[in-house]
């Protein structure tokens, strides 16, 4: 399956919700510590062994840690940048016309962005300044700032069914569930004893979410009764950097880790680890599952490589 070499270290990869052969990749120079960033918009090669056609590339003065496709406009992207900005790009326009907007409110690195899948006009940013911000595409300033976490917020994710509900994961070892109509968080889950680096909602059960932590585990929670996790998934050797629920199967999820592997899990079965891929040679920090092609996976990492492959095949195979 196809492999793309990035000039910088990969941080995030996302499949387009509109085109089954399109992905976007966020990268950062020098492992994101200091230096430039670049966003790549790529088409999947038309035949095995062919190179990735690059649709667009946008350079930034600072590393790009995450990106999200718009759910309403097929060429629009939101990027989380290390200088604290959130930038909007249109991949159908030349580089000179981009970014369309640079939203500079966070005072520390922006770690995560997530586009609202139901309302489709708003998105979240989560940052190292301990806050989450809510934005709409047409406003130059944030709609609201959510500040309750006591340490860096590494991820924020919209609920797939409820347009006003999202969850956030923080280095303070908690997950908070929020309703934008309420003044504060509606739920606090002490999900891990160590920093929580990622979370995602189940796409088929809007009460279930998964968290990924420095403690090497993934935990699955039901927000209706969160005193104990529904499942604890052990198998990674180091911190779990990202977790993503399948858009096609309710109990399936993918994760990637500083142990350089991408794992597939089914939390409803006893032997929950259903796939392990060790194609990366450095930290694996970005993973995604295509919403348009069942079983199609993408990953990126600090080895400056992007892989796209079908579950059950070798990511390195031509």
C-alpha positions in Angstrom: 0.0 0.0 0.0 1.2 3.6 -0.6 3.8 5.3 1.5 4.5 9.1 1.5 7.7 10.6 2.8 7.3 14.0 4.5 10.1 16.4 5.0 9.2 16.9 8.7 8.0 14.6 11.5 4.4 13.5 11.1 2.0 14.5 13.8 -1.6 13.9 12.5 -3.3 12.3 9.5 -7.0 12.6 8.6 -9.1 11.0 5.8 -11.3 13.4 3.9 -15.0 12.9 4.7 -15.8 13.8 1.1 -13.3 12.0 -1.1 -12.3 8.4 -0.4 -8.8 8.9 -2.0 -7.8 12.0 -0.1 -5.9 12.6 3.1 -4.4 15.5 5.0 -1.2 15.3 7.0 0.1 17.7 9.7 3.9 17.8 10.2 6.5 19.6 12.4 10.2 20.1 12.1 12.7 18.9 14.7 10.0 16.6 16.4 7.8 19.7 17.0 10.2 21.3 19.5 11.4 24.1 17.3 11.1 25.0 13.7 8.6 25.1 10.8 5.6 23.0 9.9 3.8 21.9 6.8 0.4 20.6 5.9 0.1 18.2 3.0 -3.1 17.4 1.2 -2.6 14.2 -0.7 -4.5 12.0 -3.2 -4.0 8.3 -2.8 -2.1 6.8 -5.7 -4.2 5.4 -8.6 -2.2 2.2 -8.7 0.1 0.2 -6.3 3.6 1.5 -6.2 2.8 4.8 -7.8 3.7 8.0 -5.8 1.2 10.1 -3.9 0.0 13.0 -6.0 0.2 16.1 -3.8 -2.9 18.3 -4.2 -1.6 21.1 -1.9 1.1 21.9 0.6 1.1 24.8 3.1 4.1 26.0 5.1 3.9 27.4 8.6 6.4 29.2 10.7 5.7 26.8 13.6 5.0 23.1 13.8 1.5 21.8 13.0 0.2 19.3 15.6 -3.2 18.4 14.3 -5.8 19.1 11.6 -9.4 18.5 10.9 -11.4 18.5 7.7 -14.5 20.7 7.5 -17.7 18.7 7.5 -19.5 21.2 5.2 -16.8 22.3 2.7 -14.8 19.6 0.8 -11.5 21.6 0.6 -11.5 23.4 4.0 -9.1 22.4 6.7 -8.5 23.6 10.3 -5.0 23.3 11.7 -3.6 23.4 15.3 -0.3 25.2 15.3 2.5 25.3 17.9 2.5 29.2 18.0 -1.0 29.0 19.7 -2.9 29.8 16.5 -5.7 28.0 14.8 -5.5 28.4 11.0 -8.1 27.8 8.3 -6.9 26.6 4.9 -8.7 26.0 1.5 -6.8 23.3 -0.4 -8.5 24.4 -3.7 -6.8 27.8 -3.5 -3.1 28.5 -4.1 -0.7 28.8 -1.2 -0.5 32.6 -1.6 -4.2 32.8 -0.8 -3.8 30.8 2.4 -4.4 30.6 5.3 -7.8 32.1 4.9 -7.7 33.0 8.6 -5.4 32.8 11.5 -7.1 32.8 14.9 -4.6 33.8 17.6 -6.1 33.5 21.1 -4.5 30.5 22.8 -1.3 31.5 24.7 0.4 28.1 24.3 0.7 25.4 21.7 -2.6 24.1 20.2 -2.6 20.3 20.4 -5.9 19.3 18.8 -8.8 20.5 16.6 -12.1 18.8 16.0 -14.9 19.8 13.6 -18.5 19.5 14.7 -19.9 16.5 12.7 -23.6 17.4 13.3 -23.7 21.2 13.3 -21.0 21.4 10.7 -20.2 25.1 11.2 -18.1 25.0 14.3 -15.0 23.5 15.7 -13.0 23.0 18.9 -9.3 23.7 19.7 -7.5 22.3 22.7 -4.2 23.7 23.9 -1.4 23.6 26.4 -2.8 26.8 28.0 -5.3 24.5 29.8 -8.3 25.7 27.8 -10.6 24.5 25.0 -12.0 27.1 22.6 -15.2 27.0 20.5 -15.1 28.7 17.1 -17.4 29.1 14.1 -16.1 29.4 10.6 -17.5 32.9 10.0 -16.3 34.6 13.2 -12.8 36.1 13.7 -13.0 35.5 17.5 -13.8 32.4 19.6 -17.4 32.0 20.7 -16.4 30.7 24.1 -13.4 29.5 26.2 -13.8 26.5 28.5 -11.3 26.7 31.4 -11.5 24.1 34.1 -8.6 21.7 33.5 -5.6 22.2 35.7 -3.1 21.3 33.1 -2.6 21.0 29.3 -5.6 19.9 27.3 -4.4 17.4 24.7 -7.7 16.6 23.0 -11.3 17.7 22.6 -13.9 15.7 20.6 -17.5 16.4 19.7 -20.1 13.8 20.5 -21.2 12.2 17.2 -24.9 12.7 17.8 -25.4 15.6 20.2 -24.3 18.9 18.5 -23.7 20.7 21.8 -21.8 18.0 23.7 -18.1 17.4 23.6 -15.4 15.8 25.8 -11.9 16.9 26.7 -8.8 15.0 27.8 -6.1 16.6 29.9 -2.7 16.1 31.5 -4.5 16.6 34.8 -5.6 13.0 34.4 -9.3 13.8 33.9 -11.8 13.7 31.1 -14.5 16.4 31.3 -17.8 16.2 29.4 -19.3 19.6 28.4 -22.5 20.9 27.0 -21.9 24.3 25.4 -25.3 25.5 26.7 -24.2 24.9 30.3 -21.9 27.3 32.3 -19.4 24.6 33.3 -18.5 20.9 32.6 -21.4 18.5 33.3 -19.2 15.5 34.2 -15.6 14.9 35.4 -14.2 11.4 35.0 -10.9 10.6 36.8 -10.0 8.3 33.9 -6.3 7.5 34.5 -3.6 8.0 37.1 -1.4 9.5 34.4 -1.8 12.1 31.7 -4.5 11.5 29.1 -3.3 12.2 25.6 -6.3 11.4 23.5 -10.0 10.5 23.5 -12.8 9.6 21.0 -16.5 8.9 21.1 -18.0 5.7 19.9 -19.8 6.4 16.6 -22.6 4.0 17.3 -23.2 4.6 21.1 -23.2 8.2 22.0 -22.7 7.4 25.7 -19.4 5.5 25.2 -15.9 7.1 24.9 -12.4 5.8 24.9 -9.3 7.4 26.5 -5.6 6.9 25.8 -2.9 7.6 28.4 0.7 7.8 29.3 0.0 4.7 31.5 0.1 2.6 28.2 -3.6 1.7 28.4 -6.8 2.5 26.6 -9.9 2.7 28.7 -13.5 2.6 27.5 -16.1 4.5 29.5 -19.9 4.7 29.6 -20.8 8.2 30.7 -24.0 6.9 32.3 -22.0 5.0 34.9 -18.4 5.9 34.9 -17.2 4.7 38.4 -15.3 2.0 36.6 -14.3 1.6 32.9 -16.3 -0.8 30.6 -13.0 -2.1 29.4 -9.2 -1.7 29.9 -7.1 -2.4 26.9 -3.4 -3.3 27.6 -0.9 -4.2 24.9 1.1 -1.0 24.1 4.6 -0.8 25.6 4.7 3.0 26.0 2.3 5.9 26.1 -0.7 5.7 23.8 -0.7 8.8 21.7 -4.0 8.6 19.8 -7.2 6.5 19.8 -9.9 6.5 17.1 -13.2 4.6 17.0 -14.2 2.9 13.8 -16.8 4.7 11.7 -18.1 1.3 10.6 -18.0 -1.1 13.6 -19.1 0.1 17.0 -16.7 -1.8 19.1 -13.6 -1.4 16.9 -10.9 1.2 17.4 -7.4 2.0 16.3 -4.5 3.4 18.4 -0.9 4.4 18.0 1.8 4.7 20.5 5.4 5.8 21.4 6.1 2.0 21.1 6.0 2.7 17.3 3.0 0.4 16.7 -0.5 0.9 15.5 -3.0 -1.4 17.2 -6.6 -2.4 16.4 -8.9 -3.4 19.2 -12.4 -4.8 19.7 -13.3 -3.9 23.3 -16.3 -6.2 23.3 -14.4 -9.5 22.9 -12.1 -11.2 25.5 -8.9 -11.1 23.3 -9.4 -7.4 22.5 -6.2 -6.9 20.5 -7.2 -7.9 17.0 -4.3 -6.3 15.0 -0.8 -4.9 15.5 1.3 -3.2 12.9 4.9 -2.3 13.5 5.7 -0.5 10.3 6.9 2.7 11.9 10.5 3.1 13.0 9.9 6.1 15.3 7.1 7.2 17.6 3.7 6.6 15.9 1.6 9.7 16.7 -1.1 9.9 14.1 -3.8 7.4 13.1 -7.1 7.6 11.4 -9.8 5.3 9.9 -11.6 6.2 6.7 -15.3 6.9 7.0 -15.8 6.2 3.3 -13.8 3.0 2.8 -14.3 0.3 5.5 -11.1 -1.0 7.0 -8.8 1.6 5.4 -6.3 2.9 7.9 -3.7 5.7 7.8 -0.8 6.5 10.2 2.1 8.9 10.5 5.0 9.3 12.9 8.3 10.8 13.7 10.0 8.6 11.0 8.6 11.2 8.5 6.4 8.6 6.8 2.7 8.3 6.1 1.2 4.9 5.5 -2.3 4.0 4.1 -3.3 0.4 4.1 -6.3 -2.0 4.4 -6.6 -3.8 7.7 -5.2 -7.3 7.4 -2.6 -6.3 4.8 1.1 -5.3 5.4 1.4 -1.4 5.4 4.8 -1.8 3.9 3.7 -4.0 0.9 3.8 -2.2 -2.5 
